[in-house]
Amino acid sequence: MSTPLQLTLYRRTGCHLCEAMQGQLLALQKDYAFSLQTVDIDDDPALEAAYGEQIPVLMHGETEICHYFLELSKLQQYFSQA
C-alpha cells in the first residue's frame, strides 16, 4: 500500500475561505488517500509575509495546488499524477 500524500493547508483563524476549504478537504479524505496538515500563517512571520492575503493555500511540499478556493479538478489531476 502506498503512503498517502501529505498536503498542507496554509490558513488563518477566522478566515471563512480557509474554513470552507478545510471542510471540503476533510470530506474528500474518504475518497482520496491523503493526510492534511493545517498551518496558521499568523503564527509564523515568514509564512505571513509569504502568503499574506493569498490564503487559503493548498500545498504538497513546495508545489501549490490551489489557493482561495478548492479547485477539485486541479486536486484530482494532481492526485492522478502523484
C-alpha positions in Angstrom: 0.0 0.0 0.0 1.4 3.4 -1.0 1.9 6.2 1.5 -0.8 8.8 1.4 0.2 12.3 0.2 0.8 14.8 2.9 -1.0 18.0 2.0 -0.6 21.3 3.8 -3.3 23.9 4.1 -1.9 27.4 5.0 -4.7 29.3 6.6 -5.6 31.8 9.3 -8.0 31.7 12.1 -11.4 33.4 11.4 -11.0 33.1 7.6 -14.2 31.8 6.1 -12.5 30.7 2.9 -10.0 28.8 4.9 -12.7 27.1 6.9 -14.6 26.2 3.7 -11.5 24.7 2.0 -10.6 22.7 5.1 -14.1 21.3 5.4 -14.1 20.3 1.8 -10.7 18.6 2.1 -11.7 16.7 5.2 -14.8 15.4 3.3 -12.6 14.3 0.4 -10.4 12.2 2.6 -12.8 9.3 2.5 -12.3 9.2 -1.3 -8.6 10.0 -1.7 -5.5 8.9 0.2 -4.0 12.0 1.7 -3.3 13.4 5.1 -3.9 17.1 5.9 -1.8 19.3 8.0 -3.1 22.8 8.7 -0.7 25.7 9.5 -1.9 29.1 10.8 0.3 31.6 8.9 -0.3 34.2 11.7 1.9 32.0 14.0 4.9 32.5 11.7 6.0 35.9 10.4 7.8 34.3 7.4 4.6 32.5 6.3 2.5 35.6 6.9 4.9 37.6 4.7 4.9 34.8 2.0 1.1 34.2 1.8 -0.5 37.3 3.3 -3.9 37.7 1.8 -3.5 34.8 -0.7 -4.9 32.3 1.8 -6.0 29.6 2.0 -3.2 27.9 0.0 -3.2 24.2 -0.5 0.3 22.7 -1.0 2.1 19.4 -1.5 5.6 20.1 -0.4 6.7 23.1 -2.4 4.0 22.7 -5.1 0.9 24.9 -4.9 -2.2 23.0 -5.9 -4.7 25.9 -5.5 -5.5 29.0 -3.4 -8.6 30.9 -2.3 -10.9 28.1 -3.3 -10.6 24.4 -3.6 -10.4 23.6 -7.3 -11.4 20.0 -7.3 -10.4 19.4 -10.9 -6.8 20.6 -10.1 -6.7 18.4 -7.0 -7.9 15.3 -8.9 -5.4 16.0 -11.6 -2.6 16.3 -9.0 -3.7 13.0 -7.4 -3.6 11.2 -10.7 -0.1 12.4 -11.4 1.3 11.8 -7.9 
